């Protein structure tokens, strides 16, 4: 099958603008890839549970070190955005990166 390679992810700044913070591919299961391929529109703009080894901001650019999709609703190294718990507008840069 022709699977996608990664998912672009973003968060909102203080002005309500969606800002790209990178891509994530680690943790994309075959089941999730199939679901995305069948109906990608249901994933656009939805919160996603992800983790990262480290977060950073350099020269105004946001980055995640080794981001991964966190299939366990428990711990992760960077941050946790649970699509069941929050609205997409609550995915804020200020909650992810130490500003």
N, C-alpha and C positions, 0 to 999 in steps of 0.2 A: 504494500500500500504506500501511497505518497503521504507520509506524515509530515507535520510541521517540525521544524528544528528547535524552536524556542518561542516563548511568549514575551511580548513587550509589556513591561509593567510601569506603572506611574503612580503618583500621588499628587494631591492638591496643595498648592501654596496658599499663603494667607489671603491672596486675592481671588481664590476660587479657580485658579487656572490649573489644568492638569499638566504635570511636568513628568517627562519620561525619566525613570531612574535606572533603566537598563533592561536586560532580558534575562529570562530564567529558562533553563532547560532541564536541569537536574531534578529528578522527581516526577517527570512526565511519564506516567504509566501508559501501557498500551491501551488500557480502557479509557483513560482520559484523552489520549490522542484520538481515539476513535470517536469519542463524544464530541470533541472539538471539530473534527472533520465533518461530522454529520450535521452539526448546527453551531457554527462558530459565533453567531450573533448572540446566543444566550450567555456567552462569556464576556463579551465586550462591555467594559465599564463596571464589571462586578468585582467586589473585593475577593482576594485570594489569600489563603494562608501560606505565607512564605517565611523562610528563615535565611540568615546569612551569617557567615563567620565574622563579618565586620561591616560597618557602614562608614562612609566618609564623604566629605565635601572638599573638592580641590578646584580652585579657580572657578568657583560658581557651578561646578558640575557635581552632581550627586552620583555616588557609586555604591554598589554592594559587592563585597568580596565573597565569592563562591555562593551565590544565592541558590536556593533550592525550594521546591514546592514541599511544604510540610504537611504530609498526610496525617500526622498525628496531632491531635488538638491539644498537645501538651507543651513541652518546652522547645525552644529553639534558641539559637545563639544571638540573633539580632532582634527581631520583632515578630509580632504575631498579629495578623489581621484576619479575623474569623468572619467569613461571609454570612454566617448565621446570626452574628451578634451586632454587626454594624452596617450602616449605610455607606455607600461608596464615597460620599462627601466627607465622611469621617476619616478617610485614608489621607492623613495629612503629613506633609514633609516634616513638620515640627514634631510629630509623634515618632518618626522613624530616625531622623538625624538630629544630633545634638546641635541646635542652632544657637 
